[in-house]
Amino acid sequence: MARIRPKTIRELNEADLRGKISEARAHLAKLRVDGAKGTLRKESGKLRPLRRDIARMLTRLNEVKK
């Protein structure tokens, strides 16, 4: 899954944000399982940026709700 730019996040509506968040969470879960199995090697640097992208999307979702 590619990184999502803040400009792109601002342009999404609430339904699209929810979809992207669920997609990112599924990818994060897969990476965590791979890490637990010990097969993560090359993608270990993708965990932190992915968590931060999810946080950015959740922040934007809360802004849209208000």
CHARMM internal coordinates of N, CA and C (Angstrom, degrees):
IC EDIT
DIST 1 N 1 CA 1.4444
DIST 1 CA 1 C 1.5302
ANGL 1 N 1 CA 1 C 108.52
DIST 1 C 2 N 1.3035
ANGL 1 CA 1 C 2 N 116.49
DIHE 1 N 1 CA 1 C 2 N 132.02
DIST 2 N 2 CA 1.4590
ANGL 1 C 2 N 2 CA 121.88
DIHE 1 CA 1 C 2 N 2 CA -177.83
DIST 2 CA 2 C 1.5267
ANGL 2 N 2 CA 2 C 110.63
DIHE 1 C 2 N 2 CA 2 C -80.91
DIST 2 C 3 N 1.3283
ANGL 2 CA 2 C 3 N 115.11
DIHE 2 N 2 CA 2 C 3 N 154.60
DIST 3 N 3 CA 1.4631
ANGL 2 C 3 N 3 CA 120.64
DIHE 2 CA 2 C 3 N 3 CA 176.45
DIST 3 CA 3 C 1.5263
ANGL 3 N 3 CA 3 C 109.58
DIHE 2 C 3 N 3 CA 3 C -64.48
DIST 3 C 4 N 1.3058
ANGL 3 CA 3 C 4 N 115.77
DIHE 3 N 3 CA 3 C 4 N 147.90
DIST 4 N 4 CA 1.4561
ANGL 3 C 4 N 4 CA 121.16
DIHE 3 CA 3 C 4 N 4 CA -179.75
DIST 4 CA 4 C 1.5260
ANGL 4 N 4 CA 4 C 108.66
DIHE 3 C 4 N 4 CA 4 C -108.06
DIST 4 C 5 N 1.2986
ANGL 4 CA 4 C 5 N 116.10
DIHE 4 N 4 CA 4 C 5 N 125.74
DIST 5 N 5 CA 1.4661
ANGL 4 C 5 N 5 CA 120.90
DIHE 4 CA 4 C 5 N 5 CA -179.01
DIST 5 CA 5 C 1.5264
ANGL 5 N 5 CA 5 C 110.03
DIHE 4 C 5 N 5 CA 5 C -75.72
DIST 5 C 6 N 1.3489
ANGL 5 CA 5 C 6 N 116.31
DIHE 5 N 5 CA 5 C 6 N 147.32
DIST 6 N 6 CA 1.4745
ANGL 5 C 6 N 6 CA 119.83
DIHE 5 CA 5 C 6 N 6 CA 178.66
DIST 6 CA 6 C 1.5251
ANGL 6 N 6 CA 6 C 113.17
DIHE 5 C 6 N 6 CA 6 C -57.04
DIST 6 C 7 N 1.3161
ANGL 6 CA 6 C 7 N 117.67
DIHE 6 N 6 CA 6 C 7 N -35.62
DIST 7 N 7 CA 1.4648
ANGL 6 C 7 N 7 CA 120.81
DIHE 6 CA 6 C 7 N 7 CA 178.65
DIST 7 CA 7 C 1.5303
ANGL 7 N 7 CA 7 C 110.06
DIHE 6 C 7 N 7 CA 7 C -61.70
DIST 7 C 8 N 1.3252
ANGL 7 CA 7 C 8 N 116.80
DIHE 7 N 7 CA 7 C 8 N -41.35
DIST 8 N 8 CA 1.4614
ANGL 7 C 8 N 8 CA 121.42
DIHE 7 CA 7 C 8 N 8 CA 178.61
DIST 8 CA 8 C 1.5238
ANGL 8 N 8 CA 8 C 110.34
DIHE 7 C 8 N 8 CA 8 C -65.31
DIST 8 C 9 N 1.3291
ANGL 8 CA 8 C 9 N 116.77
DIHE 8 N 8 CA 8 C 9 N -40.44
DIST 9 N 9 CA 1.4630
ANGL 8 C 9 N 9 CA 121.09
DIHE 8 CA 8 C 9 N 9 CA 179.98
DIST 9 CA 9 C 1.5319
ANGL 9 N 9 CA 9 C 110.17
DIHE 8 C 9 N 9 CA 9 C -61.84
DIST 9 C 10 N 1.3400
ANGL 9 CA 9 C 10 N 116.92
DIHE 9 N 9 CA 9 C 10 N -41.40
DIST 10 N 10 CA 1.4641
ANGL 9 C 10 N 10 CA 120.84
DIHE 9 CA 9 C 10 N 10 CA -179.21
DIST 10 CA 10 C 1.5258
ANGL 10 N 10 CA 10 C 112.34
DIHE 9 C 10 N 10 CA 10 C -65.11
DIST 10 C 11 N 1.3279
ANGL 10 CA 10 C 11 N 116.78
DIHE 10 N 10 CA 10 C 11 N -27.25
DIST 11 N 11 CA 1.4594
ANGL 10 C 11 N 11 CA 120.69
DIHE 10 CA 10 C 11 N 11 CA -177.22
DIST 11 CA 11 C 1.5293
ANGL 11 N 11 CA 11 C 113.51
DIHE 10 C 11 N 11 CA 11 C -82.98
DIST 11 C 12 N 1.3348
ANGL 11 CA 11 C 12 N 117.85
DIHE 11 N 11 CA 11 C 12 N -15.30
DIST 12 N 12 CA 1.4575
ANGL 11 C 12 N 12 CA 120.97
DIHE 11 CA 11 C 12 N 12 CA -177.05
DIST 12 CA 12 C 1.5193
ANGL 12 N 12 CA 12 C 111.48
DIHE 11 C 12 N 12 CA 12 C -79.53
DIST 12 C 13 N 1.3372
ANGL 12 CA 12 C 13 N 115.58
DIHE 12 N 12 CA 12 C 13 N 147.98
DIST 13 N 13 CA 1.4635
ANGL 12 C 13 N 13 CA 119.08
DIHE 12 CA 12 C 13 N 13 CA 175.24
DIST 13 CA 13 C 1.5316
ANGL 13 N 13 CA 13 C 108.99
DIHE 12 C 13 N 13 CA 13 C -88.68
DIST 13 C 14 N 1.2984
ANGL 13 CA 13 C 14 N 116.57
DIHE 13 N 13 CA 13 C 14 N 178.57
DIST 14 N 14 CA 1.4690
ANGL 13 C 14 N 14 CA 121.46
DIHE 13 CA 13 C 14 N 14 CA -173.46
DIST 14 CA 14 C 1.5288
ANGL 14 N 14 CA 14 C 112.68
DIHE 13 C 14 N 14 CA 14 C -61.00
DIST 14 C 15 N 1.3245
ANGL 14 CA 14 C 15 N 117.36
DIHE 14 N 14 CA 14 C 15 N -43.92
DIST 15 N 15 CA 1.4654
ANGL 14 C 15 N 15 CA 120.65
DIHE 14 CA 14 C 15 N 15 CA -178.77
DIST 15 CA 15 C 1.5385
ANGL 15 N 15 CA 15 C 111.17
DIHE 14 C 15 N 15 CA 15 C -64.59
DIST 15 C 16 N 1.3238
ANGL 15 CA 15 C 16 N 116.11
DIHE 15 N 15 CA 15 C 16 N -41.98
DIST 16 N 16 CA 1.4632
ANGL 15 C 16 N 16 CA 119.67
DIHE 15 CA 15 C 16 N 16 CA 179.09
DIST 16 CA 16 C 1.5252
ANGL 16 N 16 CA 16 C 111.01
DIHE 15 C 16 N 16 CA 16 C -66.21
DIST 16 C 17 N 1.3249
ANGL 16 CA 16 C 17 N 116.93
DIHE 16 N 16 CA 16 C 17 N -38.74
DIST 17 N 17 CA 1.4620
ANGL 16 C 17 N 17 CA 120.74
DIHE 16 CA 16 C 17 N 17 CA 177.76
DIST 17 CA 17 C 1.5205
ANGL 17 N 17 CA 17 C 110.89
DIHE 16 C 17 N 17 CA 17 C -60.97
DIST 17 C 18 N 1.3283
ANGL 17 CA 17 C 18 N 115.03
DIHE 17 N 17 CA 17 C 18 N -44.76
DIST 18 N 18 CA 1.4743
ANGL 17 C 18 N 18 CA 118.36
DIHE 17 CA 17 C 18 N 18 CA 179.45
DIST 18 CA 18 C 1.5321
ANGL 18 N 18 CA 18 C 111.26
DIHE 17 C 18 N 18 CA 18 C -61.06
DIST 18 C 19 N 1.3212
ANGL 18 CA 18 C 19 N 116.25
DIHE 18 N 18 CA 18 C 19 N -40.54
DIST 19 N 19 CA 1.4599
ANGL 18 C 19 N 19 CA 120.23
DIHE 18 CA 18 C 19 N 19 CA 178.30
DIST 19 CA 19 C 1.5202
ANGL 19 N 19 CA 19 C 112.39
DIHE 18 C 19 N 19 CA 19 C -63.98
DIST 19 C 20 N 1.3354
ANGL 19 CA 19 C 20 N 116.21
DIHE 19 N 19 CA 19 C 20 N -44.22
DIST 20 N 20 CA 1.4665
ANGL 19 C 20 N 20 CA 120.80
DIHE 19 CA 19 C 20 N 20 CA 179.45
DIST 20 CA 20 C 1.5274
ANGL 20 N 20 CA 20 C 110.96
DIHE 19 C 20 N 20 CA 20 C -65.08
DIST 20 C 21 N 1.3324
ANGL 20 CA 20 C 21 N 116.52
DIHE 20 N 20 CA 20 C 21 N -38.07
DIST 21 N 21 CA 1.4667
ANGL 20 C 21 N 21 CA 120.21
DIHE 20 CA 20 C 21 N 21 CA 179.20
DIST 21 CA 21 C 1.5245
ANGL 21 N 21 CA 21 C 110.47
DIHE 20 C 21 N 21 CA 21 C -64.25
DIST 21 C 22 N 1.3100
ANGL 21 CA 21 C 22 N 117.18
DIHE 21 N 21 CA 21 C 22 N -46.14
DIST 22 N 22 CA 1.4695
ANGL 21 C 22 N 22 CA 119.62
DIHE 21 CA 21 C 22 N 22 CA -179.59
DIST 22 CA 22 C 1.5222
ANGL 22 N 22 CA 22 C 110.95
DIHE 21 C 22 N 22 CA 22 C -65.36
DIST 22 C 23 N 1.3204
ANGL 22 CA 22 C 23 N 117.05
DIHE 22 N 22 CA 22 C 23 N -37.36
DIST 23 N 23 CA 1.4604
ANGL 22 C 23 N 23 CA 121.43
DIHE 22 CA 22 C 23 N 23 CA 177.34
DIST 23 CA 23 C 1.5331
ANGL 23 N 23 CA 23 C 110.76
DIHE 22 C 23 N 23 CA 23 C -64.42
DIST 23 C 24 N 1.3233
ANGL 23 CA 23 C 24 N 116.60
DIHE 23 N 23 CA 23 C 24 N -43.35
DIST 24 N 24 CA 1.4623
ANGL 23 C 24 N 24 CA 121.21
DIHE 23 CA 23 C 24 N 24 CA 179.85
DIST 24 CA 24 C 1.5242
ANGL 24 N 24 CA 24 C 111.22
DIHE 23 C 24 N 24 CA 24 C -67.06
DIST 24 C 25 N 1.3242
ANGL 24 CA 24 C 25 N 116.36
DIHE 24 N 24 CA 24 C 25 N -39.46
DIST 25 N 25 CA 1.4743
ANGL 24 C 25 N 25 CA 119.62
DIHE 24 CA 24 C 25 N 25 CA 178.59
DIST 25 CA 25 C 1.5261
ANGL 25 N 25 CA 25 C 111.34
DIHE 24 C 25 N 25 CA 25 C -65.03
DIST 25 C 26 N 1.3144
ANGL 25 CA 25 C 26 N 117.04
DIHE 25 N 25 CA 25 C 26 N -38.04
DIST 26 N 26 CA 1.4710
ANGL 25 C 26 N 26 CA 120.51
DIHE 25 CA 25 C 26 N 26 CA 177.48
DIST 26 CA 26 C 1.5282
ANGL 26 N 26 CA 26 C 110.33
DIHE 25 C 26 N 26 CA 26 C -64.32
DIST 26 C 27 N 1.3255
ANGL 26 CA 26 C 27 N 116.34
DIHE 26 N 26 CA 26 C 27 N -41.88
DIST 27 N 27 CA 1.4655
ANGL 26 C 27 N 27 CA 120.70
DIHE 26 CA 26 C 27 N 27 CA 178.75
DIST 27 CA 27 C 1.5269
ANGL 27 N 27 CA 27 C 110.29
DIHE 26 C 27 N 27 CA 27 C -65.47
DIST 27 C 28 N 1.3261
ANGL 27 CA 27 C 28 N 117.27
DIHE 27 N 27 CA 27 C 28 N -40.31
DIST 28 N 28 CA 1.4557
ANGL 27 C 28 N 28 CA 121.93
DIHE 27 CA 27 C 28 N 28 CA 178.26
DIST 28 CA 28 C 1.5323
ANGL 28 N 28 CA 28 C 110.41
DIHE 27 C 28 N 28 CA 28 C -63.25
DIST 28 C 29 N 1.3087
ANGL 28 CA 28 C 29 N 116.74
DIHE 28 N 28 CA 28 C 29 N -41.55
DIST 29 N 29 CA 1.4642
ANGL 28 C 29 N 29 CA 120.46
DIHE 28 CA 28 C 29 N 29 CA 178.43
DIST 29 CA 29 C 1.5254
ANGL 29 N 29 CA 29 C 110.65
DIHE 28 C 29 N 29 CA 29 C -61.94
DIST 29 C 30 N 1.3340
ANGL 29 CA 29 C 30 N 116.63
DIHE 29 N 29 CA 29 C 30 N -41.28
DIST 30 N 30 CA 1.4586
ANGL 29 C 30 N 30 CA 120.61
DIHE 29 CA 29 C 30 N 30 CA 178.53
DIST 30 CA 30 C 1.5284
ANGL 30 N 30 CA 30 C 111.05
DIHE 29 C 30 N 30 CA 30 C -62.94
DIST 30 C 31 N 1.3354
ANGL 30 CA 30 C 31 N 115.74
DIHE 30 N 30 CA 30 C 31 N -42.74
DIST 31 N 31 CA 1.4629
ANGL 30 C 31 N 31 CA 119.56
DIHE 30 CA 30 C 31 N 31 CA 178.99
DIST 31 CA 31 C 1.5255
ANGL 31 N 31 CA 31 C 111.48
DIHE 30 C 31 N 31 CA 31 C -64.63
DIST 31 C 32 N 1.3158
ANGL 31 CA 31 C 32 N 116.65
DIHE 31 N 31 CA 31 C 32 N -37.93
DIST 32 N 32 CA 1.4674
ANGL 31 C 32 N 32 CA 120.15
DIHE 31 CA 31 C 32 N 32 CA 179.19
DIST 32 CA 32 C 1.5261
ANGL 32 N 32 CA 32 C 111.15
DIHE 31 C 32 N 32 CA 32 C -66.74
DIST 32 C 33 N 1.3228
ANGL 32 CA 32 C 33 N 116.81
DIHE 32 N 32 CA 32 C 33 N -38.69
DIST 33 N 33 CA 1.4726
ANGL 32 C 33 N 33 CA 120.32
DIHE 32 CA 32 C 33 N 33 CA 177.40
DIST 33 CA 33 C 1.5271
ANGL 33 N 33 CA 33 C 109.63
DIHE 32 C 33 N 33 CA 33 C -64.80
DIST 33 C 34 N 1.3290
ANGL 33 CA 33 C 34 N 116.42
DIHE 33 N 33 CA 33 C 34 N -43.51
DIST 34 N 34 CA 1.4625
ANGL 33 C 34 N 34 CA 120.02
DIHE 33 CA 33 C 34 N 34 CA 177.60
DIST 34 CA 34 C 1.5254
ANGL 34 N 34 CA 34 C 110.97
DIHE 33 C 34 N 34 CA 34 C -60.99
DIST 34 C 35 N 1.3192
ANGL 34 CA 34 C 35 N 116.60
DIHE 34 N 34 CA 34 C 35 N -38.36
DIST 35 N 35 CA 1.4568
ANGL 34 C 35 N 35 CA 120.64
DIHE 34 CA 34 C 35 N 35 CA 178.26
DIST 35 CA 35 C 1.5195
ANGL 35 N 35 CA 35 C 111.74
DIHE 34 C 35 N 35 CA 35 C -65.09
DIST 35 C 36 N 1.3151
ANGL 35 CA 35 C 36 N 116.65
DIHE 35 N 35 CA 35 C 36 N -38.21
DIST 36 N 36 CA 1.4589
ANGL 35 C 36 N 36 CA 120.96
DIHE 35 CA 35 C 36 N 36 CA 178.97
DIST 36 CA 36 C 1.5303
ANGL 36 N 36 CA 36 C 111.24
DIHE 35 C 36 N 36 CA 36 C -68.54
DIST 36 C 37 N 1.3349
ANGL 36 CA 36 C 37 N 115.51
DIHE 36 N 36 CA 36 C 37 N -34.00
DIST 37 N 37 CA 1.4698
ANGL 36 C 37 N 37 CA 120.00
DIHE 36 CA 36 C 37 N 37 CA 178.48
DIST 37 CA 37 C 1.5205
ANGL 37 N 37 CA 37 C 111.65
DIHE 36 C 37 N 37 CA 37 C -77.35
DIST 37 C 38 N 1.3361
ANGL 37 CA 37 C 38 N 116.70
DIHE 37 N 37 CA 37 C 38 N -20.56
DIST 38 N 38 CA 1.4514
ANGL 37 C 38 N 38 CA 120.69
DIHE 37 CA 37 C 38 N 38 CA -179.55
DIST 38 CA 38 C 1.5159
ANGL 38 N 38 CA 38 C 113.03
DIHE 37 C 38 N 38 CA 38 C 91.22
DIST 38 C 39 N 1.3219
ANGL 38 CA 38 C 39 N 118.29
DIHE 38 N 38 CA 38 C 39 N 18.65
DIST 39 N 39 CA 1.4689
ANGL 38 C 39 N 39 CA 121.56
DIHE 38 CA 38 C 39 N 39 CA -178.17
DIST 39 CA 39 C 1.5281
ANGL 39 N 39 CA 39 C 112.02
DIHE 38 C 39 N 39 CA 39 C -110.88
DIST 39 C 40 N 1.3124
ANGL 39 CA 39 C 40 N 117.25
DIHE 39 N 39 CA 39 C 40 N 21.25
DIST 40 N 40 CA 1.4589
ANGL 39 C 40 N 40 CA 121.23
DIHE 39 CA 39 C 40 N 40 CA -172.70
DIST 40 CA 40 C 1.5205
ANGL 40 N 40 CA 40 C 113.69
DIHE 39 C 40 N 40 CA 40 C -87.56
DIST 40 C 41 N 1.2878
ANGL 40 CA 40 C 41 N 119.02
DIHE 40 N 40 CA 40 C 41 N -24.56
DIST 41 N 41 CA 1.4641
ANGL 40 C 41 N 41 CA 128.02
DIHE 40 CA 40 C 41 N 41 CA -173.00
DIST 41 CA 41 C 1.5304
ANGL 41 N 41 CA 41 C 117.55
DIHE 40 C 41 N 41 CA 41 C -1.82
DIST 41 C 42 N 1.3210
ANGL 41 CA 41 C 42 N 119.67
DIHE 41 N 41 CA 41 C 42 N -72.62
DIST 42 N 42 CA 1.4614
ANGL 41 C 42 N 42 CA 122.86
DIHE 41 CA 41 C 42 N 42 CA -172.76
DIST 42 CA 42 C 1.5258
ANGL 42 N 42 CA 42 C 113.25
DIHE 41 C 42 N 42 CA 42 C -70.38
DIST 42 C 43 N 1.3225
ANGL 42 CA 42 C 43 N 117.57
DIHE 42 N 42 CA 42 C 43 N -28.96
DIST 43 N 43 CA 1.4615
ANGL 42 C 43 N 43 CA 120.95
DIHE 42 CA 42 C 43 N 43 CA -174.44
DIST 43 CA 43 C 1.5243
ANGL 43 N 43 CA 43 C 113.22
DIHE 42 C 43 N 43 CA 43 C -99.36
DIST 43 C 44 N 1.3227
ANGL 43 CA 43 C 44 N 118.61
DIHE 43 N 43 CA 43 C 44 N 13.00
DIST 44 N 44 CA 1.4608
ANGL 43 C 44 N 44 CA 120.21
DIHE 43 CA 43 C 44 N 44 CA -177.18
DIST 44 CA 44 C 1.5241
ANGL 44 N 44 CA 44 C 112.06
DIHE 43 C 44 N 44 CA 44 C -64.60
DIST 44 C 45 N 1.3239
ANGL 44 CA 44 C 45 N 117.96
DIHE 44 N 44 CA 44 C 45 N -25.66
DIST 45 N 45 CA 1.4523
ANGL 44 C 45 N 45 CA 121.67
DIHE 44 CA 44 C 45 N 45 CA 178.97
DIST 45 CA 45 C 1.5142
ANGL 45 N 45 CA 45 C 113.86
DIHE 44 C 45 N 45 CA 45 C -80.18
DIST 45 C 46 N 1.3095
ANGL 45 CA 45 C 46 N 117.87
DIHE 45 N 45 CA 45 C 46 N -0.37
DIST 46 N 46 CA 1.4639
ANGL 45 C 46 N 46 CA 121.13
DIHE 45 CA 45 C 46 N 46 CA -178.14
DIST 46 CA 46 C 1.5273
ANGL 46 N 46 CA 46 C 112.73
DIHE 45 C 46 N 46 CA 46 C -93.62
DIST 46 C 47 N 1.3164
ANGL 46 CA 46 C 47 N 117.69
DIHE 46 N 46 CA 46 C 47 N -12.40
DIST 47 N 47 CA 1.4614
ANGL 46 C 47 N 47 CA 120.57
DIHE 46 CA 46 C 47 N 47 CA -177.34
DIST 47 CA 47 C 1.5235
ANGL 47 N 47 CA 47 C 112.46
DIHE 46 C 47 N 47 CA 47 C -65.79
DIST 47 C 48 N 1.3025
ANGL 47 CA 47 C 48 N 117.24
DIHE 47 N 47 CA 47 C 48 N -51.91
DIST 48 N 48 CA 1.4635
ANGL 47 C 48 N 48 CA 121.05
DIHE 47 CA 47 C 48 N 48 CA -175.96
DIST 48 CA 48 C 1.5348
ANGL 48 N 48 CA 48 C 112.30
DIHE 47 C 48 N 48 CA 48 C -63.60
DIST 48 C 49 N 1.3391
ANGL 48 CA 48 C 49 N 118.86
DIHE 48 N 48 CA 48 C 49 N -48.82
DIST 49 N 49 CA 1.4722
ANGL 48 C 49 N 49 CA 118.27
DIHE 48 CA 48 C 49 N 49 CA 177.86
DIST 49 CA 49 C 1.5335
ANGL 49 N 49 CA 49 C 112.89
DIHE 48 C 49 N 49 CA 49 C -60.83
DIST 49 C 50 N 1.3157
ANGL 49 CA 49 C 50 N 116.62
DIHE 49 N 49 CA 49 C 50 N -35.41
DIST 50 N 50 CA 1.4609
ANGL 49 C 50 N 50 CA 120.19
DIHE 49 CA 49 C 50 N 50 CA 179.79
DIST 50 CA 50 C 1.5297
ANGL 50 N 50 CA 50 C 110.54
DIHE 49 C 50 N 50 CA 50 C -66.91
DIST 50 C 51 N 1.3238
ANGL 50 CA 50 C 51 N 117.27
DIHE 50 N 50 CA 50 C 51 N -41.80
DIST 51 N 51 CA 1.4649
ANGL 50 C 51 N 51 CA 120.57
DIHE 50 CA 50 C 51 N 51 CA 176.98
DIST 51 CA 51 C 1.5202
ANGL 51 N 51 CA 51 C 110.74
DIHE 50 C 51 N 51 CA 51 C -61.68
DIST 51 C 52 N 1.3142
ANGL 51 CA 51 C 52 N 115.97
DIHE 51 N 51 CA 51 C 52 N -39.67
DIST 52 N 52 CA 1.4646
ANGL 51 C 52 N 52 CA 119.99
DIHE 51 CA 51 C 52 N 52 CA -179.43
DIST 52 CA 52 C 1.5298
ANGL 52 N 52 CA 52 C 111.59
DIHE 51 C 52 N 52 CA 52 C -70.46
DIST 52 C 53 N 1.3282
ANGL 52 CA 52 C 53 N 116.94
DIHE 52 N 52 CA 52 C 53 N -35.61
DIST 53 N 53 CA 1.4595
ANGL 52 C 53 N 53 CA 120.14
DIHE 52 CA 52 C 53 N 53 CA 175.99
DIST 53 CA 53 C 1.5270
ANGL 53 N 53 CA 53 C 110.41
DIHE 52 C 53 N 53 CA 53 C -63.36
DIST 53 C 54 N 1.3228
ANGL 53 CA 53 C 54 N 116.09
DIHE 53 N 53 CA 53 C 54 N -41.56
DIST 54 N 54 CA 1.4676
ANGL 53 C 54 N 54 CA 120.51
DIHE 53 CA 53 C 54 N 54 CA 178.10
DIST 54 CA 54 C 1.5264
ANGL 54 N 54 CA 54 C 109.51
DIHE 53 C 54 N 54 CA 54 C -61.84
DIST 54 C 55 N 1.3295
ANGL 54 CA 54 C 55 N 116.50
DIHE 54 N 54 CA 54 C 55 N -42.98
DIST 55 N 55 CA 1.4687
ANGL 54 C 55 N 55 CA 120.37
DIHE 54 CA 54 C 55 N 55 CA 179.30
DIST 55 CA 55 C 1.5247
ANGL 55 N 55 CA 55 C 110.90
DIHE 54 C 55 N 55 CA 55 C -62.85
DIST 55 C 56 N 1.3251
ANGL 55 CA 55 C 56 N 117.60
DIHE 55 N 55 CA 55 C 56 N -40.63
DIST 56 N 56 CA 1.4706
ANGL 55 C 56 N 56 CA 120.83
DIHE 55 CA 55 C 56 N 56 CA 178.20
DIST 56 CA 56 C 1.5232
ANGL 56 N 56 CA 56 C 111.07
DIHE 55 C 56 N 56 CA 56 C -62.90
DIST 56 C 57 N 1.3280
ANGL 56 CA 56 C 57 N 115.87
DIHE 56 N 56 CA 56 C 57 N -42.23
DIST 57 N 57 CA 1.4647
ANGL 56 C 57 N 57 CA 119.40
DIHE 56 CA 56 C 57 N 57 CA -179.84
DIST 57 CA 57 C 1.5242
ANGL 57 N 57 CA 57 C 111.11
DIHE 56 C 57 N 57 CA 57 C -66.91
DIST 57 C 58 N 1.3343
ANGL 57 CA 57 C 58 N 116.97
DIHE 57 N 57 CA 57 C 58 N -39.07
DIST 58 N 58 CA 1.4655
ANGL 57 C 58 N 58 CA 119.91
DIHE 57 CA 57 C 58 N 58 CA 177.80
DIST 58 CA 58 C 1.5192
ANGL 58 N 58 CA 58 C 111.14
DIHE 57 C 58 N 58 CA 58 C -65.84
DIST 58 C 59 N 1.3219
ANGL 58 CA 58 C 59 N 116.78
DIHE 58 N 58 CA 58 C 59 N -38.31
DIST 59 N 59 CA 1.4636
ANGL 58 C 59 N 59 CA 120.78
DIHE 58 CA 58 C 59 N 59 CA 177.22
DIST 59 CA 59 C 1.5149
ANGL 59 N 59 CA 59 C 110.13
DIHE 58 C 59 N 59 CA 59 C -61.91
DIST 59 C 60 N 1.3263
ANGL 59 CA 59 C 60 N 116.49
DIHE 59 N 59 CA 59 C 60 N -46.19
DIST 60 N 60 CA 1.4662
ANGL 59 C 60 N 60 CA 121.01
DIHE 59 CA 59 C 60 N 60 CA 179.48
DIST 60 CA 60 C 1.5316
ANGL 60 N 60 CA 60 C 110.97
DIHE 59 C 60 N 60 CA 60 C -63.53
DIST 60 C 61 N 1.3326
ANGL 60 CA 60 C 61 N 116.44
DIHE 60 N 60 CA 60 C 61 N -38.94
DIST 61 N 61 CA 1.4634
ANGL 60 C 61 N 61 CA 120.91
DIHE 60 CA 60 C 61 N 61 CA 178.66
DIST 61 CA 61 C 1.5276
ANGL 61 N 61 CA 61 C 110.08
DIHE 60 C 61 N 61 CA 61 C -61.90
DIST 61 C 62 N 1.3197
ANGL 61 CA 61 C 62 N 117.67
DIHE 61 N 61 CA 61 C 62 N -41.13
DIST 62 N 62 CA 1.4678
ANGL 61 C 62 N 62 CA 120.77
DIHE 61 CA 61 C 62 N 62 CA 177.83
DIST 62 CA 62 C 1.5275
ANGL 62 N 62 CA 62 C 111.07
DIHE 61 C 62 N 62 CA 62 C -67.54
DIST 62 C 63 N 1.3261
ANGL 62 CA 62 C 63 N 117.75
DIHE 62 N 62 CA 62 C 63 N -34.71
DIST 63 N 63 CA 1.4557
ANGL 62 C 63 N 63 CA 120.79
DIHE 62 CA 62 C 63 N 63 CA 176.75
DIST 63 CA 63 C 1.5256
ANGL 63 N 63 CA 63 C 110.77
DIHE 62 C 63 N 63 CA 63 C -65.45
DIST 63 C 64 N 1.3124
ANGL 63 CA 63 C 64 N 116.61
DIHE 63 N 63 CA 63 C 64 N -40.29
DIST 64 N 64 CA 1.4661
ANGL 63 C 64 N 64 CA 121.68
DIHE 63 CA 63 C 64 N 64 CA -179.00
DIST 64 CA 64 C 1.5258
ANGL 64 N 64 CA 64 C 109.90
DIHE 63 C 64 N 64 CA 64 C -67.14
DIST 64 C 65 N 1.3202
ANGL 64 CA 64 C 65 N 117.96
DIHE 64 N 64 CA 64 C 65 N -37.06
DIST 65 N 65 CA 1.4633
ANGL 64 C 65 N 65 CA 121.84
DIHE 64 CA 64 C 65 N 65 CA -179.51
DIST 65 CA 65 C 1.5266
ANGL 65 N 65 CA 65 C 111.73
DIHE 64 C 65 N 65 CA 65 C -64.19
DIST 65 C 66 N 1.3253
ANGL 65 CA 65 C 66 N 116.86
DIHE 65 N 65 CA 65 C 66 N -35.79
DIST 66 N 66 CA 1.4673
ANGL 65 C 66 N 66 CA 120.35
DIHE 65 CA 65 C 66 N 66 CA -177.39
DIST 66 CA 66 C 1.4674
ANGL 66 N 66 CA 66 C 109.54
DIHE 65 C 66 N 66 CA 66 C -76.47
END
COOR INIT
IC SEED 1 N 1 CA 1 C
IC BUILD
